[in-house]
């Protein structure tokens, strides 16, 4: 035999004598459709997403900035190319070609990621203060070691690098906060 499902009783309001006020009817189809059209008209449509931005396109009310080459996926192509070059360098085995390909792949990936981070950071979309503060310090340290002198190492070099990194990260974060406030006010 099949068991009957028991229905939960709705709690009664005190002093209501068992009477519950009727719930309002759901909005009519035309009213819902009109509200959806008003909401869709307020925000620009995003291609391929049914007009609704997803969580990757909007953050804290700020839209993801588009690159100058927006319809062309140059950033994605650069990421794939950098990963492929890096992987070929790793898989090529020993020899002169492997380390060069690893370096080229890492350089391509660094440039692509830095471009995307700069674009998002200065538009107020997402803070990349630490990464953007680290990149110039790492570049300056590398140039100093490989081009100027090979003896830039030790606790003094570490202290100088950390101080430069901290100052850059602090300045970049202040710049992000200002850009984020402007972007939120503009919406």
Z-matrix of the N, CA and C atoms (Angstrom, degrees):
N
C 1 1.444
C 2 1.518 1 110.67
N 3 1.265 2 114.39 1 145.09
C 4 1.461 3 119.95 2 179.15
C 5 1.517 4 110.11 3 -82.43
N 6 1.306 5 114.97 4 141.10
C 7 1.462 6 119.46 5 178.12
C 8 1.515 7 109.18 6 -86.13
N 9 1.297 8 114.31 7 144.50
C 10 1.461 9 119.30 8 176.78
C 11 1.522 10 109.59 9 -86.78
N 12 1.307 11 114.73 10 138.52
C 13 1.465 12 119.79 11 176.13
C 14 1.512 13 108.86 12 -78.13
N 15 1.318 14 115.64 13 133.10
C 16 1.458 15 119.25 14 178.60
C 17 1.521 16 109.24 15 -87.28
N 18 1.305 17 115.41 16 136.22
C 19 1.459 18 120.69 17 177.67
C 20 1.511 19 109.28 18 -89.69
N 21 1.309 20 114.93 19 139.57
C 22 1.460 21 119.09 20 176.29
C 23 1.514 22 108.84 21 -76.29
N 24 1.303 23 115.06 22 141.51
C 25 1.459 24 119.60 23 176.94
C 26 1.518 25 109.69 24 -81.60
N 27 1.295 26 115.08 25 140.55
C 28 1.452 27 120.81 26 175.42
C 29 1.524 28 108.51 27 -77.02
N 30 1.334 29 117.91 28 132.97
C 31 1.467 30 118.78 29 177.98
C 32 1.520 31 110.11 30 -66.52
N 33 1.318 32 114.53 31 141.18
C 34 1.470 33 119.80 32 -179.30
C 35 1.516 34 109.46 33 -95.04
N 36 1.297 35 114.46 34 144.95
C 37 1.459 36 119.78 35 176.54
C 38 1.516 37 108.93 36 -70.78
N 39 1.329 38 116.26 37 144.27
C 40 1.462 39 120.55 38 -179.14
C 41 1.518 40 109.79 39 -64.64
N 42 1.321 41 115.67 40 132.38
C 43 1.459 42 120.87 41 177.10
C 44 1.509 43 114.06 42 75.88
N 45 1.339 44 117.86 43 13.26
C 46 1.455 45 118.54 44 -177.90
C 47 1.510 46 112.01 45 -89.93
N 48 1.341 47 116.38 46 -12.16
C 49 1.456 48 119.06 47 179.84
C 50 1.515 49 111.31 48 67.24
N 51 1.311 50 117.11 49 25.68
C 52 1.456 51 120.48 50 178.68
C 53 1.514 52 113.24 51 88.16
N 54 1.335 53 117.69 52 -1.94
C 55 1.464 54 120.34 53 -178.79
C 56 1.521 55 109.66 54 -90.74
N 57 1.321 56 116.34 55 130.62
C 58 1.460 57 121.49 56 173.90
C 59 1.518 58 108.17 57 -116.84
N 60 1.311 59 114.77 58 136.60
C 61 1.462 60 119.04 59 178.67
C 62 1.524 61 108.76 60 -66.01
N 63 1.319 62 116.75 61 140.66
C 64 1.470 63 118.59 62 -179.89
C 65 1.532 64 110.33 63 -67.65
N 66 1.319 65 114.79 64 145.87
C 67 1.463 66 119.15 65 177.23
C 68 1.515 67 108.71 66 -77.52
N 69 1.322 68 117.18 67 147.02
C 70 1.465 69 118.79 68 179.57
C 71 1.528 70 109.54 69 -66.12
N 72 1.323 71 116.41 70 148.33
C 73 1.466 72 119.10 71 -179.60
C 74 1.525 73 110.07 72 -67.37
N 75 1.328 74 116.68 73 152.51
C 76 1.467 75 118.57 74 177.87
C 77 1.522 76 110.14 75 -64.95
N 78 1.336 77 117.59 76 155.12
C 79 1.464 78 119.05 77 -179.49
C 80 1.524 79 110.64 78 -61.64
N 81 1.307 80 113.51 79 146.50
C 82 1.461 81 118.43 80 -179.21
C 83 1.513 82 110.03 81 -67.88
N 84 1.300 83 114.13 82 159.92
C 85 1.457 84 120.72 83 -176.02
C 86 1.529 85 111.72 84 -58.51
N 87 1.309 86 116.94 85 -42.68
C 88 1.467 87 120.70 86 -179.07
C 89 1.530 88 110.60 87 -65.09
N 90 1.362 89 116.99 88 -37.52
C 91 1.460 90 119.43 89 179.04
C 92 1.525 91 110.79 90 -66.59
N 93 1.345 92 116.38 91 -41.56
C 94 1.465 93 119.35 92 178.32
C 95 1.514 94 110.42 93 -63.00
N 96 1.328 95 116.11 94 -43.43
C 97 1.453 96 120.32 95 -178.53
C 98 1.525 97 110.14 96 -64.41
N 99 1.322 98 117.61 97 -39.40
C 100 1.459 99 120.95 98 178.85
C 101 1.518 100 111.77 99 -64.20
N 102 1.337 101 116.93 100 -39.46
C 103 1.463 102 120.32 101 178.42
C 104 1.518 103 110.79 102 -66.67
N 105 1.338 104 116.56 103 -39.57
C 106 1.460 105 119.52 104 178.40
C 107 1.521 106 110.99 105 -64.04
N 108 1.343 107 116.35 106 -40.00
C 109 1.463 108 119.37 107 179.78
C 110 1.523 109 110.85 108 -67.58
N 111 1.337 110 117.32 109 -37.53
C 112 1.466 111 119.41 110 177.88
C 113 1.524 112 110.51 111 -65.33
N 114 1.343 113 117.34 112 -41.85
C 115 1.461 114 120.53 113 178.57
C 116 1.517 115 110.92 114 -65.31
N 117 1.324 116 116.94 115 -40.79
C 118 1.464 117 120.45 116 -179.19
C 119 1.525 118 110.70 117 -67.72
N 120 1.326 119 117.02 118 -34.20
C 121 1.460 120 119.65 119 -179.86
C 122 1.528 121 111.01 120 -71.55
N 123 1.332 122 116.88 121 -27.74
C 124 1.457 123 119.80 122 -178.99
C 125 1.522 124 112.01 123 -70.50
N 126 1.343 125 117.21 124 -32.93
C 127 1.458 126 120.70 125 -179.46
C 128 1.515 127 109.72 126 -111.62
N 129 1.329 128 117.73 127 138.67
C 130 1.459 129 119.53 128 177.63
C 131 1.522 130 110.62 129 -65.39
N 132 1.327 131 115.16 130 146.16
C 133 1.459 132 119.96 131 -177.83
C 134 1.514 133 110.72 132 -73.51
N 135 1.312 134 114.53 133 146.80
C 136 1.449 135 121.51 134 175.34
C 137 1.511 136 107.44 135 -106.58
N 138 1.304 137 116.79 136 131.17
C 139 1.457 138 121.45 137 -175.68
C 140 1.514 139 110.71 138 -63.15
N 141 1.324 140 115.53 139 132.85
C 142 1.443 141 121.35 140 173.87
C 143 1.513 142 114.94 141 77.06
N 144 1.303 143 119.04 142 9.01
C 145 1.457 144 119.82 143 -178.18
C 146 1.522 145 111.74 144 -125.42
N 147 1.279 146 118.14 145 17.70
C 148 1.449 147 120.20 146 176.92
C 149 1.515 148 113.61 147 68.82
N 150 1.315 149 118.72 148 19.61
C 151 1.452 150 121.09 149 176.43
C 152 1.512 151 114.25 150 86.20
N 153 1.329 152 118.41 151 -5.84
C 154 1.459 153 120.03 152 -179.32
C 155 1.525 154 109.83 153 -108.02
N 156 1.334 155 117.46 154 129.99
C 157 1.463 156 118.59 155 176.99
C 158 1.524 157 109.74 156 -72.78
N 159 1.320 158 116.59 157 145.67
C 160 1.453 159 118.71 158 176.47
C 161 1.524 160 109.52 159 -98.65
N 162 1.313 161 116.22 160 -178.70
C 163 1.462 162 120.34 161 -173.73
C 164 1.516 163 113.32 162 -67.82
N 165 1.327 164 118.14 163 -13.79
C 166 1.458 165 120.47 164 178.83
C 167 1.528 166 111.84 165 -89.49
N 168 1.325 167 117.85 166 -16.41
C 169 1.458 168 121.20 167 -178.32
C 170 1.518 169 113.31 168 -96.14
N 171 1.323 170 117.68 169 -22.97
C 172 1.461 171 121.58 170 -179.26
C 173 1.524 172 107.98 171 -130.87
N 174 1.315 173 115.56 172 132.52
C 175 1.468 174 120.63 173 178.27
C 176 1.516 175 107.72 174 -137.40
N 177 1.320 176 117.59 175 120.92
C 178 1.466 177 123.67 176 -178.07
C 179 1.525 178 111.86 177 54.43
N 180 1.306 179 116.87 178 35.51
C 181 1.452 180 121.21 179 178.78
C 182 1.515 181 114.70 180 80.53
N 183 1.318 182 118.10 181 5.91
C 184 1.465 183 122.25 182 -179.73
C 185 1.520 184 108.34 183 -110.25
N 186 1.320 185 116.22 184 129.70
C 187 1.469 186 120.74 185 -179.81
C 188 1.521 187 111.33 186 -79.13
N 189 1.337 188 115.41 187 148.09
C 190 1.465 189 121.34 188 175.91
C 191 1.526 190 108.17 189 -64.94
N 192 1.332 191 117.96 190 129.58
C 193 1.468 192 119.61 191 179.76
C 194 1.522 193 111.09 192 -71.76
N 195 1.316 194 115.02 193 142.64
C 196 1.463 195 119.90 194 178.52
C 197 1.524 196 109.29 195 -92.34
N 198 1.323 197 116.77 196 145.91
C 199 1.469 198 118.50 197 177.35
C 200 1.521 199 110.96 198 -73.04
N 201 1.308 200 115.81 199 169.47
C 202 1.461 201 121.01 200 179.67
C 203 1.527 202 110.15 201 -62.20
N 204 1.319 203 116.99 202 -34.58
C 205 1.467 204 122.76 203 -178.36
C 206 1.528 205 110.98 204 -93.43
N 207 1.330 206 118.56 205 32.92
C 208 1.465 207 126.07 206 -167.67
C 209 1.523 208 116.76 207 -41.05
N 210 1.303 209 122.73 208 -50.93
C 211 1.467 210 115.64 209 -177.21
C 212 1.525 211 112.99 210 -70.99
N 213 1.323 212 117.77 211 -22.73
C 214 1.464 213 121.28 212 -178.76
C 215 1.534 214 108.89 213 -92.16
N 216 1.327 215 119.36 214 127.98
C 217 1.472 216 121.45 215 -174.74
C 218 1.532 217 113.40 216 -81.58
N 219 1.315 218 117.48 217 59.02
C 220 1.459 219 121.39 218 -176.78
C 221 1.529 220 112.14 219 -65.36
N 222 1.320 221 117.63 220 -38.97
C 223 1.461 222 120.65 221 179.35
C 224 1.523 223 110.92 222 -62.26
N 225 1.321 224 116.85 223 -45.64
C 226 1.462 225 120.78 224 -179.60
C 227 1.526 226 111.25 225 -66.03
N 228 1.331 227 116.56 226 -39.45
C 229 1.467 228 120.19 227 178.13
C 230 1.530 229 109.75 228 -64.34
N 231 1.329 230 116.98 229 -41.19
C 232 1.462 231 120.46 230 177.46
C 233 1.523 232 112.45 231 -62.93
N 234 1.337 233 116.57 232 -40.26
C 235 1.464 234 119.64 233 177.42
C 236 1.522 235 111.64 234 -62.93
N 237 1.321 236 116.62 235 -46.55
C 238 1.468 237 120.32 236 179.98
C 239 1.529 238 110.20 237 -63.56
N 240 1.330 239 116.92 238 -44.12
C 241 1.470 240 120.13 239 -179.93
C 242 1.528 241 110.96 240 -61.90
N 243 1.321 242 117.21 241 -43.45
C 244 1.460 243 120.29 242 178.88
C 245 1.519 244 112.57 243 -63.36
N 246 1.330 245 116.64 244 -41.58
C 247 1.468 246 120.20 245 178.57
C 248 1.523 247 110.76 246 -65.15
N 249 1.335 248 116.54 247 -42.83
C 250 1.473 249 120.15 248 -179.64
C 251 1.528 250 110.62 249 -64.42
N 252 1.329 251 117.82 250 -45.72
C 253 1.469 252 120.93 251 179.82
C 254 1.527 253 110.19 252 -62.70
N 255 1.319 254 116.71 253 -42.49
C 256 1.463 255 121.02 254 178.99
C 257 1.529 256 110.52 255 -62.77
N 258 1.335 257 117.22 256 -44.77
C 259 1.469 258 121.13 257 -179.72
C 260 1.527 259 111.43 258 -64.94
N 261 1.329 260 117.31 259 -40.76
C 262 1.474 261 120.24 260 177.37
C 263 1.529 262 109.89 261 -61.94
N 264 1.324 263 116.57 262 -39.72
C 265 1.458 264 120.01 263 177.50
C 266 1.519 265 112.15 264 -64.07
N 267 1.337 266 116.83 265 -38.99
C 268 1.465 267 119.62 266 178.15
C 269 1.524 268 112.04 267 -68.25
N 270 1.328 269 116.41 268 -38.49
C 271 1.463 270 120.81 269 -175.36
C 272 1.523 271 113.79 270 -86.18
N 273 1.326 272 117.78 271 -8.38
C 274 1.466 273 119.65 272 -174.80
C 275 1.523 274 113.04 273 -74.26
N 276 1.302 275 117.53 274 -10.74
C 277 1.460 276 119.65 275 178.53
C 278 1.513 277 111.95 276 81.99
N 279 1.304 278 114.45 277 -161.59
C 280 1.458 279 118.90 278 -177.96
C 281 1.518 280 110.42 279 -79.98
N 282 1.280 281 114.95 280 155.19
C 283 1.456 282 121.02 281 -179.07
C 284 1.510 283 109.89 282 138.62
N 285 1.317 284 115.52 283 -176.03
C 286 1.459 285 120.37 284 -178.39
C 287 1.521 286 112.42 285 -80.08
N 288 1.320 287 117.33 286 -25.26
C 289 1.458 288 120.93 287 -173.28
C 290 1.526 289 113.17 288 -75.94
N 291 1.315 290 118.54 289 -35.44
C 292 1.465 291 122.27 290 -175.75
C 293 1.517 292 114.24 291 -58.35
N 294 1.320 293 119.00 292 -56.38
C 295 1.465 294 119.79 293 -179.28
C 296 1.532 295 113.57 294 -62.43
N 297 1.325 296 116.73 295 -33.56
C 298 1.470 297 119.74 296 178.42
C 299 1.525 298 109.92 297 -66.02
N 300 1.340 299 116.97 298 -44.61
C 301 1.466 300 120.16 299 179.43
C 302 1.527 301 111.42 300 -66.22
N 303 1.311 302 117.16 301 -37.91
C 304 1.468 303 119.89 302 176.42
C 305 1.528 304 109.72 303 -61.88
N 306 1.325 305 117.24 304 -43.95
C 307 1.463 306 120.99 305 178.50
C 308 1.514 307 112.76 306 -64.10
N 309 1.343 308 116.84 307 -42.83
C 310 1.472 309 120.38 308 179.09
C 311 1.527 310 110.18 309 -65.29
N 312 1.329 311 117.09 310 -43.63
C 313 1.466 312 120.34 311 178.35
C 314 1.514 313 111.99 312 -61.52
N 315 1.334 314 116.16 313 -43.37
C 316 1.464 315 120.08 314 178.22
C 317 1.526 316 111.09 315 -64.81
N 318 1.324 317 117.55 316 -37.64
C 319 1.462 318 121.09 317 178.40
C 320 1.530 319 111.32 318 -66.08
N 321 1.336 320 117.04 319 -44.44
C 322 1.474 321 120.69 320 178.34
C 323 1.525 322 109.90 321 -61.79
N 324 1.328 323 117.24 322 -45.64
C 325 1.465 324 120.42 323 178.86
C 326 1.527 325 111.36 324 -62.97
N 327 1.317 326 117.24 325 -39.86
C 328 1.464 327 120.50 326 179.37
C 329 1.520 328 111.67 327 -63.46
N 330 1.318 329 116.82 328 -42.73
C 331 1.469 330 120.40 329 -179.89
C 332 1.525 331 110.68 330 -65.41
N 333 1.321 332 117.21 331 -44.42
C 334 1.472 333 120.56 332 -178.33
C 335 1.526 334 110.54 333 -65.43
N 336 1.316 335 117.14 334 -45.88
C 337 1.465 336 120.47 335 -179.48
C 338 1.528 337 110.42 336 -66.61
N 339 1.316 338 117.95 337 -40.06
C 340 1.467 339 120.62 338 178.55
C 341 1.526 340 111.09 339 -62.93
N 342 1.331 341 117.33 340 -41.33
C 343 1.472 342 120.11 341 178.43
C 344 1.522 343 110.74 342 -61.64
N 345 1.318 344 116.88 343 -45.83
C 346 1.462 345 120.47 344 -179.20
C 347 1.531 346 110.85 345 -65.31
N 348 1.321 347 117.04 346 -40.72
C 349 1.462 348 120.93 347 179.23
C 350 1.525 349 111.94 348 -65.55
N 351 1.322 350 117.03 349 -42.04
C 352 1.468 351 120.47 350 178.21
C 353 1.525 352 110.08 351 -62.17
N 354 1.323 353 116.42 352 -44.81
C 355 1.466 354 120.92 353 -179.28
C 356 1.529 355 110.89 354 -61.31
N 357 1.332 356 117.81 355 -47.92
C 358 1.464 357 120.91 356 -178.70
C 359 1.524 358 111.77 357 -69.49
N 360 1.313 359 117.42 358 -38.07
C 361 1.460 360 121.61 359 -176.32
C 362 1.527 361 111.62 360 -67.01
N 363 1.328 362 116.75 361 -50.24
C 364 1.460 363 119.68 362 -175.54
C 365 1.522 364 113.17 363 -78.63
N 366 1.336 365 117.67 364 -9.55
C 367 1.461 366 120.63 365 172.15
C 368 1.526 367 111.23 366 -89.88
N 369 1.330 368 117.35 367 -7.17
C 370 1.458 369 121.02 368 179.83
C 371 1.510 370 113.75 369 81.70
N 372 1.332 371 117.88 370 15.94
C 373 1.465 372 120.81 371 -178.29
C 374 1.526 373 111.43 372 -79.81
N 375 1.316 374 117.51 373 -48.21
C 376 1.462 375 122.03 374 -178.59
C 377 1.523 376 108.56 375 -151.30
N 378 1.328 377 115.57 376 139.49
C 379 1.460 378 120.00 377 -179.03
C 380 1.523 379 110.63 378 -80.14
N 381 1.321 380 115.49 379 126.75
C 382 1.459 381 122.68 380 174.67
C 383 1.527 382 108.51 381 -123.48
N 384 1.326 383 116.62 382 38.19
C 385 1.464 384 121.80 383 -173.82
C 386 1.520 385 112.83 384 -59.00
N 387 1.323 386 117.03 385 -43.87
C 388 1.465 387 119.42 386 -176.12
C 389 1.521 388 111.49 387 -68.46
N 390 1.327 389 116.35 388 -45.42
C 391 1.465 390 119.14 389 -179.64
C 392 1.526 391 111.05 390 -65.51
N 393 1.331 392 116.61 391 -44.65
C 394 1.463 393 119.76 392 -179.62
C 395 1.527 394 112.00 393 -69.73
N 396 1.321 395 117.97 394 -24.85
C 397 1.458 396 120.53 395 174.38
C 398 1.521 397 112.26 396 -77.77
N 399 1.337 398 116.00 397 -31.27
C 400 1.460 399 120.37 398 -178.59
C 401 1.529 400 112.57 399 -76.75
N 402 1.328 401 117.82 400 -37.48
C 403 1.467 402 120.53 401 -175.19
C 404 1.530 403 113.72 402 -58.96
N 405 1.339 404 120.64 403 -49.37
C 406 1.469 405 118.65 404 179.50
C 407 1.531 406 112.92 405 -65.62
N 408 1.331 407 116.53 406 -34.67
C 409 1.466 408 119.11 407 178.88
C 410 1.526 409 109.92 408 -66.83
N 411 1.334 410 117.09 409 -43.53
C 412 1.468 411 120.32 410 178.69
C 413 1.526 412 110.86 411 -64.73
N 414 1.332 413 116.96 412 -39.88
C 415 1.466 414 120.53 413 178.54
C 416 1.531 415 110.94 414 -65.10
N 417 1.330 416 116.87 415 -45.87
C 418 1.465 417 120.26 416 179.68
C 419 1.528 418 110.91 417 -64.09
N 420 1.317 419 116.93 418 -41.49
C 421 1.466 420 120.19 419 179.05
C 422 1.528 421 110.51 420 -64.42
N 423 1.331 422 116.55 421 -42.86
C 424 1.473 423 120.04 422 179.54
C 425 1.520 424 111.25 423 -63.62
N 426 1.332 425 117.17 424 -44.94
C 427 1.466 426 119.98 425 178.38
C 428 1.523 427 111.15 426 -62.17
N 429 1.312 428 116.05 427 -40.32
C 430 1.459 429 120.09 428 179.55
C 431 1.530 430 111.19 429 -63.49
N 432 1.323 431 116.82 430 -41.54
C 433 1.466 432 120.37 431 -178.55
C 434 1.521 433 111.44 432 -73.01
N 435 1.340 434 117.24 433 -45.65
C 436 1.465 435 119.70 434 -173.27
C 437 1.525 436 113.92 435 -83.83
N 438 1.334 437 118.16 436 -27.77
C 439 1.462 438 120.41 437 -174.64
C 440 1.528 439 111.84 438 -104.54
N 441 1.316 440 117.48 439 -49.49
C 442 1.463 441 120.47 440 -172.22
C 443 1.530 442 111.42 441 -85.71
N 444 1.306 443 116.71 442 -62.85
C 445 1.466 444 120.51 443 -176.47
C 446 1.522 445 109.75 444 -145.48
N 447 1.293 446 116.54 445 146.12
C 448 1.456 447 120.65 446 179.13
C 449 1.511 448 112.55 447 -92.65
N 450 1.322 449 117.39 448 3.25
C 451 1.464 450 120.09 449 -175.05
C 452 1.532 451 113.37 450 -104.03
N 453 1.311 452 118.88 451 17.28
C 454 1.465 453 120.98 452 -179.68
C 455 1.526 454 108.03 453 -86.47
N 456 1.331 455 115.52 454 85.53
C 457 1.459 456 121.51 455 -179.22
C 458 1.518 457 108.47 456 -152.57
N 459 1.305 458 115.95 457 170.27
C 460 1.455 459 120.81 458 176.73
C 461 1.506 460 112.85 459 102.13
N 462 1.334 461 116.51 460 -171.93
C 463 1.463 462 120.82 461 -175.09
C 464 1.526 463 113.90 462 -66.35
N 465 1.327 464 117.45 463 -33.35
C 466 1.469 465 119.68 464 179.28
C 467 1.525 466 109.99 465 -67.02
N 468 1.320 467 117.19 466 -44.66
C 469 1.466 468 120.81 467 178.45
C 470 1.523 469 110.78 468 -62.44
N 471 1.327 470 116.17 469 -41.25
C 472 1.467 471 120.11 470 178.53
C 473 1.522 472 110.90 471 -63.31
N 474 1.327 473 117.56 472 -42.95
C 475 1.465 474 121.26 473 179.95
C 476 1.526 475 111.12 474 -64.22
N 477 1.332 476 117.20 475 -42.21
C 478 1.470 477 120.63 476 178.72
C 479 1.525 478 110.10 477 -65.09
N 480 1.330 479 117.08 478 -44.72
C 481 1.465 480 120.60 479 179.40
C 482 1.529 481 111.55 480 -62.72
N 483 1.327 482 117.03 481 -43.51
C 484 1.470 483 120.03 482 179.47
C 485 1.524 484 111.85 483 -65.62
N 486 1.332 485 117.40 484 -39.19
C 487 1.468 486 120.38 485 178.52
C 488 1.529 487 110.65 486 -65.39
N 489 1.329 488 116.72 487 -43.45
C 490 1.470 489 119.86 488 178.34
C 491 1.525 490 110.69 489 -64.82
N 492 1.325 491 117.02 490 -41.29
C 493 1.463 492 121.28 491 178.62
C 494 1.523 493 110.97 492 -62.73
N 495 1.337 494 117.40 493 -45.88
C 496 1.466 495 120.78 494 -178.94
C 497 1.527 496 111.19 495 -63.26
N 498 1.327 497 117.05 496 -42.58
C 499 1.468 498 120.26 497 179.77
C 500 1.525 499 111.01 498 -64.60
N 501 1.332 500 116.67 499 -45.05
C 502 1.467 501 119.71 500 178.90
C 503 1.525 502 111.59 501 -63.75
N 504 1.325 503 117.35 502 -43.73
C 505 1.466 504 120.64 503 -179.48
C 506 1.524 505 110.63 504 -62.78
N 507 1.330 506 117.49 505 -40.01
C 508 1.460 507 120.57 506 179.60
C 509 1.531 508 110.84 507 -65.55
N 510 1.337 509 116.73 508 -45.57
C 511 1.469 510 120.47 509 178.68
C 512 1.532 511 111.30 510 -63.79
N 513 1.319 512 116.54 511 -42.50
C 514 1.466 513 120.02 512 180.00
C 515 1.523 514 111.61 513 -65.99
N 516 1.326 515 117.28 514 -36.53
C 517 1.464 516 118.77 515 178.98
C 518 1.529 517 111.00 516 -69.26
N 519 1.321 518 117.22 517 -37.39
C 520 1.470 519 119.84 518 175.50
C 521 1.525 520 110.38 519 -62.79
N 522 1.321 521 116.82 520 -39.86
C 523 1.468 522 121.34 521 177.95
C 524 1.527 523 110.90 522 -65.36
N 525 1.340 524 116.95 523 -39.17
C 526 1.466 525 120.76 524 177.68
C 527 1.526 526 110.65 525 -63.93
N 528 1.331 527 117.60 526 -45.10
C 529 1.468 528 119.91 527 -179.23
C 530 1.520 529 110.88 528 -58.87
N 531 1.331 530 117.33 529 -41.23
C 532 1.466 531 120.43 530 178.78
C 533 1.526 532 110.90 531 -66.21
N 534 1.330 533 117.29 532 -43.38
C 535 1.469 534 120.59 533 179.62
C 536 1.518 535 110.96 534 -66.26
N 537 1.329 536 117.40 535 -38.22
C 538 1.467 537 121.21 536 179.69
C 539 1.529 538 110.43 537 -66.25
N 540 1.331 539 116.91 538 -41.76
C 541 1.467 540 120.18 539 178.44
C 542 1.526 541 110.69 540 -64.19
N 543 1.335 542 117.42 541 -40.70
C 544 1.469 543 120.41 542 177.57
C 545 1.523 544 111.24 543 -64.31
N 546 1.330 545 116.65 544 -42.31
C 547 1.465 546 120.16 545 -178.47
C 548 1.522 547 111.19 546 -66.93
N 549 1.328 548 117.62 547 -38.47
C 550 1.471 549 120.09 548 178.38
C 551 1.523 550 110.84 549 -69.07
N 552 1.339 551 117.28 550 -36.61
C 553 1.464 552 120.61 551 179.72
C 554 1.525 553 111.03 552 -69.73
N 555 1.322 554 116.73 553 -30.21
C 556 1.464 555 120.52 554 -178.28
C 557 1.518 556 112.50 555 -75.96
N 558 1.317 557 116.75 556 -16.63
C 559 1.471 558 117.90 557 -176.68
C 560 1.454 559 110.63 558 -80.89
